[in-house]
Amino acid sequence: MAKPPGLLVHRTGLDAGETRFALQLLRDQLGRPVWPAHRLDKGTSGVLLFALDADVARALGGMFEAGGGLCKTYQAMVRGWTDPDGLIEHPLLRMSEDLQRPLPRRAPHQAQEASTAYRMLHRYRLPLAQDRFESTRCALVELSPLTGRRHQLRRHMKHIAHPIIGDATHGKGPLNRAVAGLLGLQRLWLHALRLELTHPATGQPLRIEAAPGDEWALWGPFEVQA
């Protein structure tokens, strides 16, 4: 399924007023039960994988949790110009399922190892004054999480001071609002581009892709040519 931004995967107490969920929409479309193999944040668009039986869903869920046996590729628009490429290795505390924040620290070992590879694809300069600068730099980056921690990409990009644009939790509120005003659209600029894995039942390789929405073209006029 290619999930649009703003759609929840399933019912949650965080958005008690929501009535549309990817899980129910797909069940209605197929006329049979389905099980989500992983999650995407409400604001994230892109590839969302479901299984047609519970055993396959459990096997896939284990692959996503471990981060091995599959390859996930995202694109994101972030503040500032990153290095051409890099590897973020920064442990992350476990997060509460419902509160979506780190659990209270009880011991150092509660932090889980987490790694994300990235590379910069394009650079942009927005006509938005920020602090002492007359314009704002942004970059389109490709992100590959090598582990499967909750909110890993959003937390890792914040850690290297390049938060994802539109991230209300880990980003910069004034910048998010300024960009939304400039583009005429408010969203989390994070998209799941591609998922590559081995089918846990058949052993066949799978490559699933979802093209970014047309709204990503809004950034085009602000690209800085190399």
C-alpha positions as CSV (number, residue, x, y, z in Angstrom):
1,M,0.0,0.0,0.0
2,A,1.2,3.6,-0.8
3,K,0.1,5.4,2.3
4,P,-0.7,9.1,2.0
5,P,0.6,11.5,4.7
6,G,-1.9,12.1,7.5
7,L,-3.3,8.6,7.5
8,L,-3.0,6.4,10.6
9,V,-2.0,2.8,10.2
10,H,-4.5,1.6,12.8
11,R,-6.6,2.9,15.6
12,T,-4.7,4.5,18.5
13,G,-5.5,6.5,21.6
14,L,-3.2,9.3,20.3
15,D,-5.8,10.2,17.7
16,A,-9.1,9.1,19.3
17,G,-11.1,11.3,16.8
18,E,-9.7,9.7,13.7
19,T,-12.1,7.5,11.7
20,R,-10.0,6.5,8.7
21,F,-7.2,3.9,9.1
22,A,-5.0,2.2,6.5
23,L,-5.7,-1.2,8.0
24,Q,-9.5,-0.9,7.7
25,L,-9.3,0.7,4.2
26,L,-7.2,-2.2,2.9
27,R,-9.5,-4.8,4.6
28,D,-12.5,-3.2,2.9
29,Q,-10.8,-3.0,-0.4
30,L,-9.7,-6.7,-0.4
31,G,-12.7,-8.0,1.5
32,R,-10.5,-10.1,3.8
33,P,-8.4,-9.6,7.0
34,V,-4.9,-8.2,6.7
35,W,-2.1,-7.6,9.3
36,P,0.3,-4.7,9.3
37,A,3.9,-5.9,9.1
38,H,5.3,-2.6,10.4
39,R,4.3,1.0,11.0
40,L,4.7,4.4,9.5
41,D,4.1,7.6,11.5
42,K,0.9,9.3,10.7
43,G,2.7,12.1,8.8
44,T,5.0,9.8,6.8
45,S,3.9,8.7,3.3
46,G,5.1,5.8,1.2
47,V,5.4,2.0,1.3
48,L,3.4,0.3,3.9
49,L,3.5,-3.5,4.0
50,F,0.7,-5.8,5.1
51,A,0.5,-9.6,5.3
52,L,-2.5,-11.8,4.5
53,D,-2.0,-14.1,7.5
54,A,-0.8,-13.6,11.1
55,D,2.2,-16.0,10.9
56,V,3.7,-14.1,8.0
57,A,3.0,-10.8,9.7
58,R,4.9,-12.0,12.8
59,A,7.9,-13.1,10.8
60,L,7.9,-9.8,8.9
61,G,7.6,-7.9,12.2
62,G,10.6,-9.6,13.5
63,M,12.6,-8.7,10.5
64,F,11.6,-5.0,10.9
65,E,12.5,-5.0,14.6
66,A,15.9,-6.6,14.0
67,G,16.6,-4.4,11.0
68,G,18.2,-7.4,9.2
69,G,17.0,-9.3,6.1
70,L,15.5,-6.2,4.6
71,C,16.5,-2.8,3.2
72,K,14.4,0.3,3.7
73,T,15.0,3.5,1.8
74,Y,13.4,6.8,2.6
75,Q,13.7,10.4,1.3
76,A,13.4,13.4,3.6
77,M,13.8,17.2,3.4
78,V,15.9,18.4,6.2
79,R,17.2,21.7,7.5
80,G,20.7,22.7,6.4
81,W,23.1,21.1,3.9
82,T,24.3,17.8,5.2
83,D,27.7,16.2,4.4
84,P,27.6,14.4,1.0
85,D,27.1,11.1,2.9
86,G,27.5,9.7,6.3
87,L,26.6,7.1,9.0
88,I,24.8,8.1,12.1
89,E,25.5,5.7,15.0
90,H,23.7,7.0,18.0
91,P,21.9,4.8,20.7
92,L,18.2,5.6,21.2
93,L,16.1,5.0,24.3
94,R,13.0,2.8,23.9
95,M,9.9,4.8,23.3
96,S,6.4,4.3,24.9
97,E,4.0,2.8,22.4
98,D,1.2,5.3,23.2
99,L,3.0,8.4,24.5
100,Q,5.6,8.3,21.7
101,R,8.4,9.6,24.0
102,P,11.4,7.9,25.6
103,L,10.6,5.7,28.6
104,P,12.0,6.9,32.0
105,R,15.7,6.0,32.1
106,R,16.3,3.3,34.7
107,A,19.7,1.9,33.5
108,P,22.2,2.8,30.8
109,H,21.5,-0.5,28.9
110,Q,18.0,0.7,28.1
111,A,19.4,2.7,25.2
112,Q,19.4,0.5,22.0
113,E,22.1,0.7,19.3
114,A,20.8,2.5,16.3
115,S,22.4,3.2,12.9
116,T,21.3,5.2,9.9
117,A,23.1,5.8,6.6
118,Y,22.4,8.9,4.6
119,R,23.4,10.7,1.4
120,M,22.5,14.2,0.2
121,L,20.7,14.2,-3.2
122,H,19.9,17.9,-3.8
123,R,20.4,21.3,-2.1
124,Y,17.9,24.1,-1.7
125,R,17.9,27.7,-0.6
126,L,14.6,29.2,0.6
127,P,13.9,32.9,0.8
128,L,13.2,32.7,4.5
129,A,15.3,34.6,7.0
130,Q,16.4,32.5,10.0
131,D,18.3,33.9,12.9
132,R,21.2,36.0,11.4
133,F,20.9,34.5,7.9
134,E,18.9,36.0,5.1
135,S,17.9,32.6,3.6
136,T,17.4,29.1,4.8
137,R,19.3,26.1,3.5
138,C,17.5,22.7,3.1
139,A,18.6,19.4,1.6
140,L,16.8,16.4,0.1
141,V,18.5,13.3,1.6
142,E,18.2,9.6,1.1
143,L,18.0,7.7,4.4
144,S,18.6,4.0,5.0
145,P,17.9,2.8,8.6
146,L,20.1,-0.1,9.4
147,T,18.2,-0.8,12.6
148,G,14.5,-0.6,13.4
149,R,14.0,1.8,16.3
150,R,10.9,3.9,16.9
151,H,11.1,7.3,15.2
152,Q,14.7,6.4,14.4
153,L,15.1,8.7,11.3
154,R,13.5,11.7,12.9
155,R,15.5,11.3,16.1
156,H,18.8,10.7,14.2
157,M,18.4,13.7,12.0
158,K,17.7,15.8,15.0
159,H,20.9,14.4,16.6
160,I,23.1,15.7,13.8
161,A,21.3,19.1,13.8
162,H,19.5,18.5,10.5
163,P,15.9,17.9,11.6
164,I,13.3,16.8,9.1
165,I,11.1,19.7,7.9
166,G,7.6,19.5,9.3
167,D,8.6,17.3,12.3
168,A,6.5,18.8,15.1
169,T,8.2,16.7,17.8
170,H,11.8,16.7,16.8
171,G,12.0,19.7,14.5
172,K,11.9,23.4,14.7
173,G,8.4,24.9,15.0
174,P,9.1,28.4,13.6
175,L,10.9,26.9,10.6
176,N,8.2,24.4,10.0
177,R,5.6,27.1,10.0
178,A,7.6,29.4,7.7
179,V,8.2,26.6,5.2
180,A,4.5,25.6,5.3
181,G,3.6,29.2,4.6
182,L,6.0,29.5,1.7
183,L,5.0,26.2,0.0
184,G,1.3,26.5,0.9
185,L,1.4,23.0,2.4
186,Q,2.1,21.6,5.9
187,R,3.3,18.1,6.2
188,L,6.1,15.9,7.6
189,W,8.6,15.8,4.7
190,L,9.4,12.1,5.1
191,H,8.6,9.5,2.5
192,A,9.2,5.7,2.4
193,L,10.5,5.2,-1.1
194,R,11.4,1.5,-1.3
195,L,11.4,-1.7,0.6
196,E,13.5,-4.7,-0.3
197,L,13.2,-8.0,1.5
198,T,13.0,-11.8,1.2
199,H,9.5,-13.2,1.5
200,P,9.5,-15.2,4.8
201,A,7.4,-18.0,3.4
202,T,8.5,-18.4,-0.2
203,G,12.1,-17.1,0.0
204,Q,11.5,-15.0,-3.1
205,P,13.1,-11.5,-3.2
206,L,10.6,-8.6,-3.1
207,R,11.1,-5.0,-4.1
208,I,8.2,-2.7,-3.3
209,E,8.3,1.0,-4.3
210,A,6.1,4.0,-3.9
211,A,6.8,7.2,-5.8
212,P,6.8,10.5,-3.9
213,G,3.6,12.6,-4.3
214,D,3.3,15.6,-6.6
215,E,3.7,17.9,-3.6
216,W,7.5,17.2,-3.6
217,A,7.7,19.3,-6.8
218,L,6.9,22.4,-4.7
219,W,10.6,22.4,-3.7
220,G,11.8,22.6,-7.3
221,P,12.1,26.4,-7.7
222,F,14.4,26.6,-4.7
223,E,17.0,24.0,-5.8
224,V,20.6,25.2,-5.9
225,Q,22.4,23.8,-9.0
226,A,25.8,22.2,-8.3
